[in-house]
Amino acid sequence: MLPGTLAVREFNLLRIVSDGINYGCGLSLAGLALSYFFNPFLGIPLYLAALFCLWFFRDPERKIPAGDVMVSPADGKVLGIREISGGERRLSIFLNIFNVHVTRCPIGGRIDEITYTKGKFHVASLESASTENEKSTIRIDAGGRPVVFSLIAGLIARRIVCYKQPGDIVATGDRAGLMKFGSRVDVLVGPSWEIVVKDGQKVSAGSTVIARPARQQEMV
């Protein structure tokens, strides 16, 4: 299926984040003012920008896989899977402007902690973005198996909205937040999980399985 076809189908499901509606209305009103007071054609760029905002902030429903699985917290492409320490790996996902930017909880459980870290605004695809960029980090206790994921700002995406609070009980695939105009999500995956996606693979928030419980022999 072509990416454009998928985007049209998602937009047709017509759930739009309130930010998109606000931007769309503001740009449309500004376009109307230019068209009315100056020249009818002056408002066209603003009308197009309003349509782009409505499309960009789409929030389609997703079919959440059943069972004990970890799903992708974001739409985008797997940038890489890196060993950290103690058998922990970091799976990074890059979002471009064509992806849905509503993020989702990779697994169900209780949110133990949400930490906001000030930082820089490097291009989100760079390795340095993981450690140096501004981010919000969410830790979920999934029945004794903590899962940590970070919503990381980029060069253009300079605002991260987190929908959840510490103490919230979430289900796998629940909406977690919103990142505006391109960014990155990192997931820390412990040794009790087996990663099932590869570098360069495209993933969809809430519906693509990125990890399954590791087989017992692999954990020994």
N, C-alpha and C positions, 0 to 999 in steps of 0.2 A: 504493500500500500504506500502511495506517495505521501511524504510529510504534509504537503498542503491539503491532501484529502483528509488526513487524520485531524488536522487543525480545524477544518470546516466542520467535521463531524462533532468535535468537542465543542465548538462554538454553538452548534445547533442545539446542544443540550442546555444551553442558555442558563448557566449559573455564573454570575459575574461578581467578583469581589467588589465591595462597596467603594474601594479606592478607585476602581476603574470607572464606576458610574459617576463619582465626583469629578474625576479628571475629564471624562467625556462631556458632562454637562457644562463644566467651566469653559472648556475649549469651544464647545458649540455656541455658548452665549457670546464669547468673545468674537467668534466668526460672524454671528448675526449682527453684532454691533458694527464690525468693520463693513459688512455688506450693506447695512442700512444707512450708515452715516457717510460712507466714502464711495466704495465701488463694490458691486455685487460679487465680483470675482476675487476680491481680497480675502474673503472668508473661506475660500475653498481649502487652502492648506490647513486651516484650523479644523475644518470639518473632517478632513482625512486623518489628522492627528487624533481627533476624538474617536473615530472608528478604530484606529490602531489601539488606543487605550482600552476600549471595550473588548477588543480581541485579546490583547495581551493579558488582561486581568481575568480571563475566563477561568472557571473553576469546575471542570466537568466531574461527574460522578465516575467512580472507578469500581471495578469488580475486585473485591479483596479476596485473595486466596484463603482457603480454609486450612486449618491444621497448624502445627507448631513450626512456623516459618518466619523468616525475617524478610520484609519487603523493602523495596527502594523508598527512601524518604523524599526523593525528588525525581522529576523528569530530567533527562539529559544523557550524557555520555560518560561512561566510566573512564576517568583519567588515569587511574592506576591503583594498584593494591600493593601497599608497602608494609614490611615487617617493622613493628615498633619496638616492643620488648615483651618478654614473658609470654611469647606466643601470640601476642595481640597484633592485629593488623589494621591498617587504616585504608578504608575504601573511599576514594574520592570521586565525586560526580560533578561535572561541570554543566551549568545551565546557560544556554544562549538565549537571545531575545525571542526565539521562536518556540521555546518550551513553556509549558504551564509552570508558573512560579509559586503555586501553592504547595507547601511541603506537607508531608504526612509522617506520622509516627511509624517507625520501622517495625515495632512490635508492641504488643499490649502489656500493660502493667501499671505501676504507680510511678509518677514523676517524682523523683527524689530531690532533684536540684536543677535549677536553671541559672547559668552564670553568663553575665554579659561582660565581654572583654573589649576594651577600647584598643584600636590598632590602626594600621595603615589601610590603604585602598589599592593594593597592587592588583594587576589583572588577575582575575580569579583562577585562570588556568595555570598560573605559575605555581611551582612547588612552595615558594615562600609564602603564598597566600594562606596556607594551612596554619602556619605558626605566627605570622606577623599581622594578618588582617583583622579588622574588627569582626566580632562574631558573637553569637549567642549559642551556648552549649547546653544541651538538654540531656539529663541522665535519667533513664527509665530502669526501675527495678522490675525485671520480668521473672518473678518467682525465684529470686536468688541469682539470676543471671543478668547482671547489669549491662545495659546497652547505652552507649553514649554517642550522640551525633551532634554536629555543629553546623549551624547556618552561618555561612561566611560571606561577608560583603565583598564586593569587587570594585573595579575601577568606576563603573557606572552605578551599580547597585549599592547605594550608600544608606539604605534604610532597611532594617530587618524587623519584621513584626512577628512577635511570638504570641500565639493564641492561648497558650497554656500557662499554668502556674504550678509551683511545687505543691504536691499533695493530690493533684488531679489523677483520677483513674482513667486510663486511655485504652482503647482497643487498637489492634493492629490496623493500620491504614487510616486512623483518625487524622483529621487536619491538624497540623502542628503550628503552621505559621505562613508567612508570606515574605518573599524576597523580591525587591523591585528592580527590574531591568538588568538581568544577568548576574550570576553569582556562582557559588560553590557550596556543596554539602559534603562533609566528611563523616564517615561512620567508623567507630572503633569496634572491631569485631574480635571477641575473645576466643580462646582455644576451644571452647565448647561448641563453636559454630564452624561449619564448613562453607566457605564462600563458593557460590555456584555461578558467578558471572565472571567475565573476562575483561581485560583492558580493551577499551574501544567499543564495548557493547553499549547499545542504546537501552535505556531503562525508563520505565514509567512509574511515577509515584503511586504507591499503594497497590499496584498490580503485578509488578515484576518481582519475583522471588530472588533475593540476592544471597541468602544463606539459609542453610538447614542445620539442624543439630548434628554435630560430628558423630561419626560412628565410634563406638566404644574403643575399638582397637587403635584408632587414630589418636585418641586422647591419652593412651598409655605411654 
